[in-house]
Amino acid sequence: MRSRSGPAAVLAAGVAVALALAPTAGARNRFDTRVLAHVGSPGYPALSLVAPDRTIYVGTFTNAAGTDTGPSKVFAYSPKGKLLRTYVIKGQKPGAAHGVQVAAIDRRGVLYLLDQNPPRVLRLNPRTGAQSTYGTFRDVQPCAPGMEPADCSDTVMDNPPEPDYAAWGTDGAMYVTDYTQGLVWRVPPRGGTAHVWFTDPRLDGSLFGPAGIVLMPDHRTLMLDTSAGGFTSPDSTTGELYTLPILPNARPGVLTKLWESGPTEGPDGFALARSGNVYMALVGPNTNQLVVISPTGTELARFPTDKSGNNGSSVPFDEPSSVQFDGRRMIVTNDAFFSGDASHFVVFDVWAGEPGAPVFVPGKKAPGYRLTVTPRTATAGIDRTFHFHAAHGGSAVSGAVVKFAGRSIRTGSHGDAALTLDFDHAGRKVAKLLIGKGGRVLARAYVQVAPGQDPD
């Protein structure tokens, strides 16, 4: 292989790299925040779910006064924030405070809601509107000496159940945090009665226990956070981020702390980026921030940098309670739990600048990395410019490394890169896609080089 040499070649290569890396006119700055949609009555949106077709589902939650005794609702929005459909929840307990979290989706597109009264998993078919109970929870008493952990919660107070967030396991079980009972439930595959899977004094935050939960990309470890520490913690007002393995026998492994919040910051819903970074909402009173945490537990950034909630949009953060990825942007719900300001019941579009990690769904084939190249043929001895595109699922991969013919180049903001070169010899040439120069090969693309004509 010979690289083109001389000033013209350097200029051409420089232009190709600049075009690949240059931001477009509509490029957004990190944490650029826009109001995507206003959430109607009864309001208090707490958790959003982004479906594979990018429809955004948002459930309404309870209010601080406990006076929301009407039926909960689920709103469906387009990626641009247009209201597509409203679902009214059926079968809730009359006279009780009501709220639902749109916590999971299956491979057929059916939604799984966590209801408060009665405490249950409700299945909602967004196409037909059909609803049915999938799983049930119960009030368990605090653990006493000699009691089986499956029958109790390792807490000081005896609180009613409050299912909060959910994550699928690889065997089809659903793992659900209980915000007030300080435990993680396991709903068996195909549904039914939930059983206490894990409880620990470190999850006992009185009324502010475990909240967000996700299955990590290794598909063997759960990540969960608590909004406040346990009574036995050095500081019971701080929340924590933990990892908790699922052992081969389906039992819980060792709970390990990754990060700790400041006092009364109230970690809540979070999402993982493909990089492993954690984007978390802090819902504590007068906190009103998003925090970014590295895979090793180092705090990387906060937005806004103070606790004013001023995010640059027309609506401030007012207890932002959850984060979900939609490509390179985040969908953040504004709960406004204590203020009750109906003008703050919104869903935000917040720019992360990096793509989210795929959310595991049982039976659904995980998206893979793909590298494409054009042209796919060349002739030895003749210069060609090869254009590469890196993608993961339907999203472009920026900052990846493409190795081809002894050269390396990084993809730009739209997953594109270009190299101009020629080859001395014919044959099948391979291009490789890596994340980081020393990373493993994630995808390959091929170019067939034909023999050149011998000079006379």
C-alpha positions in Angstrom: 0.0 0.0 0.0 1.2 3.5 -0.8 -0.2 6.6 0.7 -0.7 9.6 -1.6 2.1 12.1 -1.0 2.7 15.7 -1.6 0.9 19.0 -0.7 -2.3 18.1 -2.6 -2.6 14.8 -0.9 -2.1 16.4 2.6 -4.8 19.0 1.7 -7.2 16.4 0.5 -6.8 14.2 3.5 -7.1 17.2 5.8 -10.3 18.3 4.2 -11.8 14.8 4.5 -11.0 14.6 8.2 -12.3 18.1 8.8 -15.6 17.3 7.0 -15.9 14.1 9.1 -15.3 15.9 12.4 -16.9 19.3 11.8 -20.2 19.9 13.7 -23.3 20.6 11.6 -25.0 24.0 11.7 -27.7 22.5 14.0 -25.2 20.9 16.4 -26.2 21.2 20.1 -24.0 21.9 23.1 -23.9 19.3 25.9 -26.8 19.7 28.3 -28.7 21.9 25.9 -32.3 21.7 27.3 -35.6 22.1 25.6 -39.2 21.6 26.7 -40.4 18.6 24.6 -44.0 18.3 25.9 -46.3 19.5 28.6 -48.0 16.7 30.6 -51.7 17.1 31.3 -53.8 16.3 34.3 -53.3 14.7 36.7 -49.7 15.7 36.1 -46.7 14.8 38.3 -44.8 12.9 35.6 -42.2 10.7 37.2 -40.8 8.2 34.7 -40.6 8.1 30.9 -40.0 5.1 28.6 -38.7 5.4 25.1 -39.9 2.6 22.9 -37.9 1.2 20.0 -40.0 3.2 17.5 -39.1 6.3 19.6 -42.6 6.8 21.0 -42.2 8.3 24.5 -44.6 7.0 27.2 -45.1 9.0 30.4 -47.1 8.0 33.4 -48.7 10.3 36.0 -47.7 9.8 39.7 -49.0 10.7 43.1 -48.9 14.2 44.6 -47.5 15.3 47.9 -50.9 15.8 49.5 -52.1 12.3 48.5 -55.3 13.8 47.0 -54.9 12.4 43.5 -57.7 9.8 43.9 -58.7 9.9 40.2 -57.4 7.3 37.7 -53.7 7.6 36.6 -53.0 8.2 33.0 -50.3 7.3 30.5 -49.5 9.7 27.7 -47.9 8.7 24.4 -45.8 11.4 22.6 -44.0 11.4 19.3 -40.2 12.1 19.2 -41.1 15.7 18.6 -43.4 15.9 21.6 -46.8 15.7 19.8 -49.4 14.0 22.0 -50.4 10.8 20.2 -52.7 9.0 22.6 -53.9 9.0 26.2 -54.6 5.8 28.3 -56.7 5.9 31.4 -55.7 3.3 33.9 -58.4 0.8 35.1 -58.8 -1.2 38.2 -57.2 1.2 40.7 -58.3 1.2 44.4 -61.2 3.7 44.9 -60.4 6.6 47.2 -56.6 5.9 47.3 -53.8 8.0 46.0 -52.8 6.8 42.5 -49.7 6.8 40.4 -48.1 4.6 37.7 -44.5 4.3 36.4 -44.0 3.1 32.8 -41.2 0.9 33.8 -40.5 -1.7 31.1 -41.4 -2.9 27.6 -41.3 -6.4 26.1 -40.2 -7.6 22.7 -43.8 -7.3 21.4 -44.0 -3.7 22.4 -46.3 -4.3 25.4 -45.8 -1.8 28.3 -45.4 -2.8 32.0 -46.6 -0.2 34.5 -45.9 -0.2 38.2 -49.1 0.8 40.0 -49.3 2.0 43.6 -52.9 1.2 44.6 -53.2 -1.7 44.3 -49.5 -2.5 44.3 -49.1 -4.4 41.0 -47.5 -4.7 37.6 -50.0 -3.7 35.0 -49.6 -4.8 31.4 -50.7 -2.2 28.8 -50.9 -2.9 25.1 -50.4 0.5 23.5 -52.0 -0.6 20.2 -55.3 -1.9 21.6 -55.3 -0.2 25.0 -56.0 -3.6 26.7 -54.9 -3.8 30.3 -54.2 -6.8 32.6 -52.4 -7.6 35.8 -49.0 -9.2 35.3 -47.6 -9.3 38.9 -48.6 -8.4 42.5 -46.7 -7.0 45.5 -47.6 -7.1 49.2 -46.8 -5.5 52.5 -44.0 -7.4 54.3 -43.0 -6.9 57.9 -39.6 -5.8 59.1 -37.2 -8.7 59.6 -36.8 -10.3 63.0 -34.2 -12.8 64.2 -34.8 -16.2 62.7 -37.1 -14.9 60.0 -36.6 -15.9 56.4 -35.4 -12.9 54.3 -38.0 -13.8 51.6 -40.7 -13.0 54.0 -39.5 -9.6 55.4 -37.8 -6.3 54.7 -34.5 -5.5 56.5 -35.9 -2.1 57.7 -36.8 -0.3 60.9 -40.2 0.9 59.9 -43.1 -1.1 58.6 -44.1 0.7 55.4 -46.6 -0.2 52.7 -45.2 -1.3 49.3 -44.3 1.3 46.7 -43.0 -0.4 43.5 -40.8 2.2 41.8 -38.5 1.1 38.9 -38.0 -2.2 37.1 -35.4 -4.1 35.0 -35.6 -7.3 33.1 -33.3 -10.2 33.9 -32.0 -12.6 31.2 -34.4 -15.4 32.3 -37.4 -13.2 31.9 -37.8 -12.3 35.6 -38.5 -8.7 36.4 -36.5 -7.0 39.2 -38.4 -4.2 40.9 -37.3 -1.7 43.5 -39.6 -0.9 46.4 -39.1 2.7 47.4 -40.6 2.5 50.9 -39.9 -1.2 51.9 -36.2 -1.1 51.3 -36.0 -4.1 49.0 -35.8 -5.5 45.5 -38.7 -7.7 44.3 -38.4 -10.5 41.8 -41.4 -11.1 39.6 -41.2 -14.6 38.1 -41.0 -15.1 34.3 -44.5 -14.8 32.8 -45.6 -12.9 35.9 -47.4 -13.8 39.1 -46.7 -13.1 42.8 -43.5 -11.2 43.4 -41.1 -12.4 46.1 -38.5 -10.5 48.1 -35.2 -11.1 46.2 -32.9 -8.8 48.1 -33.1 -6.6 51.2 -30.4 -5.0 53.3 -30.2 -2.3 55.9 -28.3 -0.1 53.4 -31.4 0.1 51.3 -33.5 1.3 54.3 -33.9 5.0 53.7 -37.1 5.2 55.8 -39.4 6.7 53.2 -36.7 7.2 50.6 -35.2 3.8 49.7 -34.1 2.1 46.5 -35.2 3.9 43.3 -33.7 3.5 39.8 -32.5 0.1 38.6 -31.0 -1.2 35.3 -29.4 -4.4 34.1 -25.9 -3.5 33.1 -24.5 -4.5 29.6 -22.8 -7.6 31.0 -26.3 -8.9 31.6 -25.2 -10.3 35.0 -25.2 -7.2 37.2 -27.9 -4.9 38.4 -27.2 -1.3 39.1 -29.5 0.5 41.5 -29.5 3.7 43.6 -31.1 4.8 46.9 -32.5 8.2 47.5 -31.3 8.1 51.2 -28.9 6.0 53.2 -30.0 3.4 55.7 -30.3 4.0 59.4 -27.0 2.2 60.0 -25.2 4.4 57.4 -22.7 7.0 58.6 -24.9 9.7 57.0 -28.5 8.6 56.5 -29.3 11.7 54.4 -27.0 10.7 51.5 -28.1 8.5 48.6 -25.9 5.8 47.0 -25.3 4.1 43.7 -24.7 0.4 44.0 -23.9 -2.7 41.8 -25.5 -6.0 42.7 -24.7 -9.2 40.7 -27.2 -11.8 39.8 -25.5 -15.1 40.5 -25.8 -18.2 38.2 -28.2 -19.7 40.7 -30.4 -16.5 40.4 -29.5 -15.4 44.0 -28.1 -11.9 44.7 -24.4 -11.4 45.0 -22.5 -8.8 47.1 -23.9 -5.2 47.2 -21.1 -2.8 46.3 -21.2 1.0 46.6 -20.0 2.9 43.5 -20.9 6.5 44.4 -22.4 8.6 47.1 -24.5 11.8 46.8 -24.5 14.8 48.9 -27.0 15.2 51.8 -30.7 15.3 50.8 -29.9 15.3 47.1 -32.2 12.3 46.5 -30.8 10.2 43.6 -33.7 8.9 41.5 -34.0 7.5 38.0 -30.9 7.1 35.9 -29.7 5.7 32.6 -26.5 4.3 31.2 -24.6 5.7 28.2 -22.8 3.3 25.9 -19.6 4.6 27.4 -20.6 3.3 30.8 -21.3 6.8 32.2 -24.3 7.1 34.4 -26.7 10.0 33.9 -28.8 10.4 37.1 -31.6 12.7 38.2 -31.4 14.3 41.6 -34.9 14.8 42.9 -34.1 16.0 46.4 -35.7 19.2 47.7 -33.9 22.3 46.2 -31.4 20.2 44.3 -32.8 20.1 40.8 -29.8 18.8 38.9 -28.5 16.0 36.7 -25.3 14.3 37.6 -22.9 12.3 35.4 -20.9 9.5 37.1 -18.1 7.5 35.4 -18.1 3.7 35.3 -15.6 3.8 38.3 -17.8 6.0 40.4 -16.0 9.4 39.8 -18.4 12.3 39.5 -17.8 13.9 36.1 -20.3 16.8 35.8 -23.5 18.4 37.1 -26.1 20.4 35.3 -26.8 23.0 36.1 -23.7 23.7 38.1 -25.8 25.2 40.9 -29.0 24.1 42.4 -31.2 26.8 41.0 -32.8 24.5 38.4 -32.0 27.1 35.7 -31.5 24.9 32.6 -31.8 27.6 29.9 -35.3 26.5 28.8 -38.6 28.2 29.5 -39.2 25.8 32.4 -36.7 25.2 35.2 -35.8 21.8 36.6 -38.3 21.2 39.4 -37.4 17.8 40.9 -36.3 16.1 37.6 -37.0 12.5 38.6 -35.8 10.2 35.8 -33.5 9.9 32.7 -34.0 7.8 29.6 -31.9 7.9 26.4 -33.2 8.5 23.0 -30.2 8.3 20.7 -27.8 11.0 21.9 -30.4 13.0 23.8 -32.0 12.3 27.1 -35.7 12.3 28.0 -36.0 13.8 31.5 -39.3 14.1 33.4 -40.0 17.1 35.6 -42.1 15.8 38.6 -42.6 19.1 40.5 -43.7 16.9 43.4 -43.5 19.4 46.2 -44.2 22.7 44.3 -47.2 21.2 42.5 -46.7 23.9 39.8 -48.7 22.5 36.8 -46.7 24.6 34.4 -43.6 22.6 35.4 -45.2 19.2 34.6 -43.1 18.7 31.4 -40.9 16.3 29.6 -37.4 17.7 28.7 -35.2 17.0 25.7 -31.6 17.3 27.2 -28.6 16.8 24.9 -26.1 14.3 26.2 -23.7 14.3 23.3 -23.2 10.5 23.5 -25.5 7.6 22.8 -27.3 5.5 25.5 -26.5 1.9 26.1 -29.1 -0.6 24.8 -31.8 -1.6 27.4 -32.1 -5.3 27.7 -35.4 -6.9 26.7 -35.8 -10.7 26.9 -36.1 -12.4 23.6 -35.1 -9.3 21.7 -31.9 -9.6 19.6 -29.4 -7.0 20.8 -28.3 -4.5 18.2 -24.8 -4.9 16.9 -22.0 -2.7 15.6 -21.8 -2.2 11.9 -19.0 -0.7 9.7 -19.7 0.1 6.0 -17.4 1.4 3.3 -17.8 2.9 -0.1 -16.5 2.1 -2.6 -16.1 -1.6 -2.0 -13.9 -2.1 -5.0 -10.6 -0.5 -6.1 -7.7 -1.0 -8.6 -4.1 -1.4 -7.5 -2.1 1.7 -8.2 -5.0 4.1 -8.5 -5.9 6.6 -5.7 -9.3 6.2 -4.2 -11.1 7.9 -1.3 -12.8 5.4 1.0 -15.8 6.6 3.0 -16.6 4.7 6.2 -19.7 4.8 8.4 -20.0 3.3 11.9 -23.3 2.5 13.5 -24.7 0.6 16.5 -28.3 -0.4 15.9 -29.8 2.6 14.2 -27.5 5.2 15.8 -24.2 6.6 14.4 -21.1 5.9 16.5 -18.8 9.0 16.9 -15.2 8.9 18.1 -14.7 5.2 17.1 -11.5 4.2 15.5 -11.4 2.8 11.9 -8.2 0.9 11.0 -7.6 0.3 7.3 -4.4 -0.5 5.3 -2.1 0.5 8.2 -3.9 3.8 8.8 -6.2 4.9 11.7 -8.9 7.5 11.7 -11.7 8.5 14.1 -15.3 8.8 13.1 -16.9 12.2 13.3 -20.2 13.3 15.0 -22.3 11.5 12.4 -20.2 8.3 12.5 -18.3 9.1 9.3 -14.7 9.0 8.3 -12.7 9.1 5.1 -9.2 8.0 3.9 -7.5 8.6 0.6 -4.9 6.0 -0.5 -3.9 3.4 -3.1 -2.7 -0.2 -2.9 0.4 -1.8 -4.4 -1.1 -5.3 -4.5 -4.5 -6.8 -5.4 -6.5 -8.8 -2.9 -9.2 -8.5 -0.2 -8.5 -5.7 2.2 -10.2 -5.5 5.6 -11.2 -2.4 7.6 -11.8 -2.8 11.4 -13.9 -0.8 13.8 -12.8 -0.4 17.4 -13.8 1.8 20.4 -10.4 3.2 21.4 -7.1 2.3 19.8 -6.5 -0.7 22.0 -10.1 -1.9 22.1 -11.5 -5.1 20.6 -12.7 -5.3 17.0 -16.4 -4.7 16.9 -17.1 -4.8 13.2 -15.4 -5.3 9.8 -15.8 -4.1 6.3 -14.1 -5.3 3.1 -12.7 -3.8 -0.1 -11.8 -5.9 -3.1 -8.7 -4.6 -4.9 -8.2 -5.7 -8.5 -4.8 -5.9 -10.2 -3.6 -2.8 -11.9 -2.4 -2.7 -15.6 1.3 -3.3 -16.1 3.0 -0.2 -17.6 4.2 -0.6 -21.2 
